[in-house]
Structure formats: C-alpha cells, structure tokens
Amino acid sequence: MTVAEKTPSQARADRRGVVSWALWDWGSSAFHAIILTFVFSVYLTKAVAPDPDSGSAALGVGLTIAGVFIALLAPVTGQRGDAGGRRKRWLAVHTGIVVAAMAALFFVRNTPAYLTLGVVLISAASVFAEFAQVNYNALLLRVSTPRTIGKVSGFGWGMGYFGGLVALTVVLFAFVQPKVGLFGVTSQDGLNIRVVALFCALWFGLFALPVLFFVPEPPASAGASRAGFFASYGVLARRVAGMWRSERRTVWFLIASAVYRDGLAAIFTFGGVVAAGTFGFSSSEVVIFAIGANLTAGLGAVFGGRLDDRLGPKTIIAGSLAALVVLGGCLVVLPGKATFWVCGLALAAFVGPAQSASRTFLARIVAPEREGEAFGLYATTGRAVSFLGPLAFSGFLALFGTQRAGMAGIVLVLVAGLLALLPVRAPEGAK
C-alpha cells in the first residue's frame, strides 16, 4: 500500500508515531540544553569550582573520559540491540539512568567540595544519553519512509531544539531569574539551580514515555545471532570489514560524520561555559541566549530538513560546516557580548541542518537490504569518537590558558570533519 492509499486511521497512526518519536527528542533537550550546556554546567564551572578555567578543565576531562567509555561500549550496545530486537527496552533503561543522574545533581552544592560529584554525574549521564540515542535513532526507520525520512529527521531535531527553548524559558522565569522563585526557591546554597536539575529529570522522564507506547519495536536484524559481550566486538568487526569491501563510501561517511558531529556537539556543550567565562554573560543572560539559540537551531533544522530534498544532504552538510568554521573563528578572535550574540545565534542556525542532513545522507547511500545495520553503525560508531571535542577544548585550554583557545580547538575538529567529508561521493540523484 502506498502513502497515497493509506486510510485515515493509518495516516493518524503514522502521525502519532512520528510525534511520539520526536517527543523523546523534545524531552532529552532538558539534559543537553539545560544540564550539559547552558545552566548546570555554567553553575558547576562558575559557582561550584574555585574559578571558571579550572572548572572548565575539570568538566572537559570528565567528558573526555565519558567519551572513551562511549567509544568502547556504544558500538557493541547498538550491535547487541540489533541482534536482540530490544531497542525500546534498552531505550527505556538508558533513559531512566540519565533521569536518575540528573535528579542526583540536586545534591551538588555551590562549594568546591562538590565539583567532583557534579562532573561525575554529568559525565555518567552523557554516556547513557549517548546509549539511549543509539536506540532512539534506530527507531527513525519505523516512523518514516524513503520519501519522508529527511522531513521526519528534521522534525525530530527541530522538536529537540524547540523543547529546549520551552524548558529553558520555564527554568529562566521559574527558578534562575527571580530572587524568590517557584515554591519559594532562592539561590542560597545554589538551590535554584539544583532544583532545575530535578525539573529536568521530570521533564525528560515524562516526554520519553510516548515513544515507548506508540512506536513499534523493530524486529531483530535478519540473520543476526546473539553473542556474548566480548564476542560482539568480533561480530561488529566482521560487519565493518564487509562494508569496507562492498560499501566503502558508507565507511568513509561514517568516519567523516563521526568527526564533525562531535564538533557540533562540542559547540553546545561548551557554548554556555564560554559565554559566561570569556564574554561575561550572567546566568540569566546565558539562559536568554540559550533560548534564542534553540529557536534558531530548531528553525534551521526544520528548514534544512525540507531543503535537503532539493539540494541534497552533502550540500547542506558541507555548507553548514563551512559557515560554522567561519563563525567559530570570529568568536575566537573578536571581543564583546554583541559578537557572541550575533555569531552564536548564527552558529546555532547551522548546527541543526548539519545534524539532520547527516542522518538522511546515510539513509540515501546504504543498500536497502543493509539499511538498518548501517544506520545502527552511524548511531554507534559514529558517536564513538565523542571524546574529540571535549579533548580539543580542554587540551587547547590547558596549553594556552584561555577558553578562546579551547574554542579554537573545536573549530579545528569541524575543519577536520569537513575535509574528511569532501571526498565522499554524494547520494545518487542528489547534489
């Protein structure tokens, strides 16, 4: 049955599946936008740490270690999920761990003695958020078709950013900005920010539920057999070797996207830290900027998802990365809050299209009978170098002693990803 031949009830079920799937992204934005980027990480580096530079370095080290764990475990997590056909179960487990870690951040008070606890909890949450993302991305093919995957992918990214915008707005006016916030919360002992962590845990937990109820569980991969944990590495190696022999373009794209996507993630991870530590933003100004950044990123993702079908995913990715390199370079060398407002919001507008088009690029080049396997590799091994951005930021900061230098390290990661992408042939029928 074609899309045009679907009954109204089937069409409603399809829409319900797409919305339910995208709501997980809406909910996960509480961790990515509020905890990891604009609010709690800023609190950790400015109020908990002895000074912003040492706090930034500690957070960078923690996320680097988290990236190593992701590199070692995420590929096998995805491969075993494919073989067992239990992606939704593992999505629930990993999401639950992230929610618990965010709730535990409530106990991080604003004294240096709690810095290690805060870094450990954020780093652990980032590991399991990546594992959850593996299972979440694998469900994209259950809520889209080859004709709609670009639009659906862009809608998902857009929902994530719009969810971040709404959550940040609530956090700003309910807890961060008022002297006495909702439920009588004040800033004493960092209580207003610690309560934000509880809010984020509740937000993610609630909006993660629809995907578990209304999106079908994908079947186990055809011909896949369950293997022990360590034996799974052998299975994964054989699959990648087979792709290298017969689908080398796919392998090169996985490598290139792994690099530049980590640079994209690092922009948001350290954006709030740089805004506060280098450009002098207050906590309220950081949250207001974050609201604007999520709006422009969401609009960029939705618009880019539609433009993807007209210009092709490679054009969208390469153009977005080039713009990000130029804008990131401006932030490295130019002073002033106005610079960060203009360049930062423009940066956000190009991040969403690059992320969305990356998913659709792979969907267009993979052989139909191996689409699920390749998409799983994209979501797992593509994230396995997630230590690069934090390492570049913390490494350049340690070498040169400034957050601007750390930002330059992230720009270099984007340049490396762009150079790796350029030789990859675009999907047939797309520019």
Protein Blocks (a to p, Z undefined) as FASTA:
>chain_A
ZZklpcfklmmmmmmmmmmmmmmmmmmmmmmmmmmmmmmmmmmmmmmmmbfklmmmmmmm
mmmmmmmmmmmmmmmmmmmmmmnopmmmmmmmmmmmmmmmmmmmmmmccbfklmmmmmmm
mmmmmmmmmmmmmmmmmmmmmmccfklmmmmmmmmmmmmmmmmmmmmmmmmmmmmmpmbd
ghhiafehhlmmmmmmmmmmmmmmmmmmmmmmmgccddddehiacddfklmmmmmmmmmm
mmmmmmmmlmmmmmmmmmmmmmmmmmmmmmmmmmmmmnopafklmmmmmmmmmmmmmmmm
mmmmmmmmmnopklmmmmmmmmmmmmmmmmmmpgcjklmmmmmmmmmmmmmmmmmmmmmm
mmmmpcfklmmmmmmmmmmmmmmmmmmmmmmmmmmmmmnopaklmmmmmmmmmmmmmmmm
mmpccdehiZZ
